[in-house]
Amino acid sequence: MKILRSVKGMHDIVDEEIAKWHYVETAYRQHVERYGYREIRTPVLEPIELFVRGIGEATDIVEKEMYTFMDKGDDHLALRPEGTASAIRSYVQHAIGAKEAQTKWYYIAPMFRRERPAKGRYRQFHQAGAELIGVSEPSADAEIIDMAVRYLSDLGLKGIGVQINTLGGSESRARFREALVEFLLNRETDLCGDCRRRLHVNPLRILDCKVPGCIEISRTAPSGLSLLSQEDREHFDAVRRLLDRWGTPYELAPSMVRGLDYYTRTIFEVQVESDALGTKSAILGGGRYDNLVAELGGKPTPTIGYAFGIERLLLVLGETARPKSPVLVFVAGVGEEGGVRAFDVARNLRGFGIRTEVAYTEGSLRSQLKKADRFGATFVVIAGAEEASRGSVTLRDMSTGEQVEVEMDVLASRIGASR
Ligand code: HAM
């Protein structure tokens, strides 16, 4: 019979990989919870309109990459391609703004984009992100950038490059768009086919085109920084002053734009130089998106956030992501009574939070030790009838082969001390 395989660009995560996932996910939760972020979980399916309105109709994500379908009740749905629009939909739907002045949410969740699969680019991938809703101050921008960078550097990630830019508020953005279109109209025939179309629907995206001719044109395009309003400039300067004060590394990237339309003011990306991903590529992206709450039907509310791809992070972390494997105890029961007692011992150890395996089938001590070795056990506890009469067991250290008799009362603490 034909063996069924997972969908192209969508992968199982098994064996040693899953330990690495737990490692980065646990570190992420602990890190952002220290800054006051709480987890939010939203559905994988959303009305398609959420992303059309939220991310923007003329973005690659909405135009080409979303998985959409009509369900049996004729509702037009989409698998979420990112987490921000869903978080804000939830914020507006539950009128969170009426209950609290500021909201800090984080998520770790699968996302779906029908891109061409490549190393570090999948059709189902996972993002960990954070959204800070209700704070307009530049300190929020600086703190969230610093929070993201500290997480990555605490994991031991090397070669981190942080790029920041500002798109300005609505007014500055409109001025920039106008100047850009004027500049590009004179060079329209030299643009690639996609960009000729973008020029009329989403000209800022042209600055992000990877076609060599378009890169060349973008190089001399007007800079948004020179067209900023006084307020936008002051905001950006304040963000940079804080980052400088904390020694958070960053570079100014005046031509950086982002692939989603909702951004205003500060935007940022983290790139990592790594052979694992081929070229320099972005593992994290984010920015301010002060108009999205209102666009989704809420009161105007300032917002900023970011997300990174877990697969990409693990690729660039490589062996650095190897978590310390926890102690594993194998309990071997000798004889009929020992076999039963082995389960008592295992239940006792698990109660102390120690990972414990037991042999379900009876066998000689020799065969059980072999089994323990295959499991990769750190210790074997031998529950024999003789020690039972003294309320003790034998503890064998699998790395040295050394054996000692230990009283049951102190067994867990003795094993725990070796962790
Ligand atoms: P984004 O830049 O589209 O931003 O995605 C963020 C990260 O998700 C990327 O830097 C990358 O690591 C990962 N990623 C994106 N597409 C793929 C893919 N096909 N395969 C593997 N990884 C991928 C956002 O999604 C925004 N929602 C970020 C944000 C949050 N802005 C404000 N708040």
Residues whose N, C-alpha, C, O or C-beta is under 5 A from the ligand:
A	BS01	HAM	E82 G83 T84 R113 E115 G120 R121 Y122 F125 Q127 G129 A130 A282 I283 L284 G285 G286 G287 G305 Y306 A307 F308 G309 R312
